[in-house]
């Protein structure tokens, strides 16, 4: 191979590997968001009848973060709660009820 051909082939390989890494990274973040959504929905189910989560796509360094909203159990009002998901232990915890006066969220139906 000539030098320009080697340089071109190397460039193509680098581009292809970068695209593959980017795609797998996107898949990993999407999987992480689904994991946070499931864990936070389960944790919030003691407060909310049909929890709907809005997940921070990346979270913080140590935690996945979500705002979970829906109809309060045994009541008619919509409430929200903040959920943190420990990336190491995979455990989700929710805070207290936040009323619609405190947080303006319209859950998807």
C-alpha positions as CSV (number, residue, x, y, z in Angstrom):
1,X,0.0,0.0,0.0
2,X,1.1,3.5,-0.6
3,X,1.3,6.1,2.2
4,X,-1.8,8.0,1.1
5,X,-3.8,4.8,1.0
6,X,-2.6,3.8,4.5
7,X,-3.5,7.2,5.8
8,X,-7.0,7.1,4.2
9,X,-7.6,3.5,5.5
10,X,-6.6,4.5,9.0
11,X,-8.9,7.5,8.9
12,X,-11.8,5.3,7.8
13,X,-11.1,2.9,10.6
14,X,-11.0,5.7,13.2
15,X,-14.3,7.2,11.9
16,X,-16.0,3.8,12.0
17,X,-14.8,3.0,15.5
18,X,-15.9,6.4,16.7
19,X,-19.4,5.9,15.3
20,X,-19.7,2.5,16.8
21,X,-18.6,3.8,20.2
22,X,-21.0,6.7,20.0
23,X,-23.9,4.3,19.1
24,X,-23.2,1.9,21.9
25,X,-22.8,4.9,24.3
26,X,-26.3,6.1,23.2
27,X,-27.7,2.6,23.7
28,X,-26.1,2.4,27.2
29,X,-27.6,5.8,28.2
30,X,-31.0,4.8,26.9
31,X,-30.7,1.5,28.9
32,X,-29.7,3.5,32.0
33,X,-32.7,5.8,31.6
34,X,-35.0,2.8,31.4
35,X,-33.4,1.2,34.5
36,X,-33.9,4.5,36.4
37,X,-37.5,4.8,35.1
38,X,-38.4,1.3,36.3
39,X,-36.8,1.6,39.7
40,X,-38.2,5.0,40.4
41,X,-41.7,4.0,39.3
42,X,-41.6,1.0,41.6
43,X,-40.3,3.2,44.5
44,X,-42.9,5.9,43.9
45,X,-45.8,3.4,43.7
46,X,-46.3,3.7,47.4
47,X,-47.3,7.3,46.8
48,X,-48.6,7.4,43.2
49,X,-51.1,5.0,41.5
50,X,-49.7,5.0,38.0
51,X,-46.3,6.7,38.2
52,X,-44.9,8.5,35.2
53,X,-41.2,9.4,35.3
54,X,-39.2,12.1,33.6
55,X,-35.6,10.9,33.8
56,X,-32.5,13.1,33.6
57,X,-30.8,11.4,30.7
58,X,-27.4,11.2,32.5
59,X,-28.0,11.8,36.2
60,X,-25.1,12.9,38.4
61,X,-21.8,11.1,38.8
62,X,-23.2,8.8,41.5
63,X,-27.0,8.9,41.0
64,X,-29.7,8.6,38.4
65,X,-32.4,11.3,38.8
66,X,-36.0,11.4,38.0
67,X,-39.2,13.4,38.7
68,X,-42.1,11.0,39.1
69,X,-45.7,12.3,38.9
70,X,-49.2,10.9,38.8
71,X,-52.4,10.6,40.8
72,X,-51.9,10.3,44.5
73,X,-52.9,7.0,46.0
74,X,-56.4,7.3,47.6
75,X,-56.8,10.9,46.4
76,X,-57.8,12.9,43.3
77,X,-54.9,15.3,43.0
78,X,-51.7,15.0,41.0
79,X,-48.5,14.9,42.9
80,X,-44.8,14.6,42.1
81,X,-41.8,13.2,44.0
82,X,-38.1,13.4,43.4
83,X,-36.3,10.0,42.9
84,X,-32.6,9.2,43.3
85,X,-31.2,6.0,41.9
86,X,-27.8,4.9,43.3
87,X,-25.7,3.8,40.3
88,X,-23.7,1.4,42.4
89,X,-26.4,-0.3,44.5
90,X,-29.2,0.0,41.9
91,X,-31.5,1.1,44.7
92,X,-34.1,3.9,44.2
93,X,-35.5,6.2,46.9
94,X,-38.2,8.8,46.6
95,X,-38.7,12.0,48.6
96,X,-42.0,13.3,50.0
97,X,-45.1,14.3,48.1
98,X,-44.8,17.6,46.1
99,X,-48.2,19.1,45.3
100,X,-49.2,20.5,41.9
101,X,-48.9,24.0,43.5
102,X,-45.2,23.2,44.2
103,X,-44.3,21.5,40.9
104,X,-46.0,22.2,37.6
105,X,-45.9,18.9,35.7
106,X,-48.4,17.4,33.3
107,X,-47.7,13.7,33.1
108,X,-48.1,11.9,29.7
109,X,-51.3,9.8,29.6
